[in-house]
Amino acid sequence: MLVNFTRVTNIFIVCGRTDMRKGIAGLASIVQYEYNIYLYENAIFLFCGGKSDRFKALYWDGDGIIFLYKRINDGKLKWL
């Protein structure tokens, strides 16, 4: 299934370093229990670990959670 992420109404950047060994359940629990945000809305949640060249994202598409993992080859993200 292709997802048009330009229609996402909210983008949440989870502050701090996240344990990047976590999968869908672990990251979803951070969103729900640490930040008290409802996961099943039109929102994408971005997580960064100790290395700034990779991030993970969660998105509810209506059927299930999409789990994205991105590692940048030449460059780094600047999380403020």
C-alpha positions in Angstrom: 0.0 0.0 0.0 1.3 3.4 -0.9 0.8 6.2 1.6 0.6 9.9 0.8 2.4 11.4 3.7 1.6 14.9 2.5 -1.9 14.4 4.0 -0.6 13.8 7.5 -2.0 16.5 9.8 0.4 16.2 12.7 4.1 15.4 12.9 5.5 14.6 16.3 9.3 14.6 16.9 10.0 12.6 20.0 12.7 14.5 21.9 15.7 12.9 23.4 17.4 9.7 22.5 15.3 6.7 21.9 16.5 3.1 22.2 16.6 2.2 18.5 16.3 -1.5 19.4 12.6 -1.0 20.1 10.1 -2.2 17.5 6.5 -1.2 16.9 5.2 -2.1 20.3 8.0 -0.4 22.2 7.8 2.8 20.2 4.0 2.8 20.4 4.2 2.5 24.2 6.4 5.6 24.4 3.9 7.6 22.4 0.9 6.4 24.5 2.3 6.2 28.0 5.1 8.7 28.2 3.6 11.4 26.1 -0.1 10.5 26.5 -0.8 10.9 22.8 -3.4 8.9 20.9 -1.5 6.8 18.4 -4.4 6.1 16.0 -4.8 9.6 14.6 -3.6 11.1 11.4 -0.1 11.6 12.7 3.5 10.4 12.2 5.9 10.0 15.1 9.6 10.4 14.5 12.3 8.8 16.8 16.0 9.4 16.8 18.6 7.3 18.7 22.2 8.1 19.7 23.4 8.2 16.1 22.1 11.1 14.1 22.3 9.3 10.8 19.2 7.2 11.4 15.6 7.5 12.5 12.4 5.5 12.9 8.8 6.5 12.4 5.4 5.2 13.2 2.2 5.9 11.3 -1.3 4.5 11.6 -2.8 4.1 8.1 -6.2 2.8 9.2 -5.4 -0.9 8.9 -2.3 -1.1 11.0 0.9 0.6 12.0 3.5 1.4 9.4 7.0 1.1 10.8 9.7 3.0 8.9 13.4 2.9 9.4 15.8 5.3 7.6 19.6 5.3 7.6 21.3 8.2 5.8 24.5 7.2 4.0 26.2 10.5 3.6 25.0 13.0 6.1 23.3 13.4 9.4 20.0 14.8 10.8 20.2 17.8 13.0 17.7 17.4 15.8 17.2 20.6 17.8 
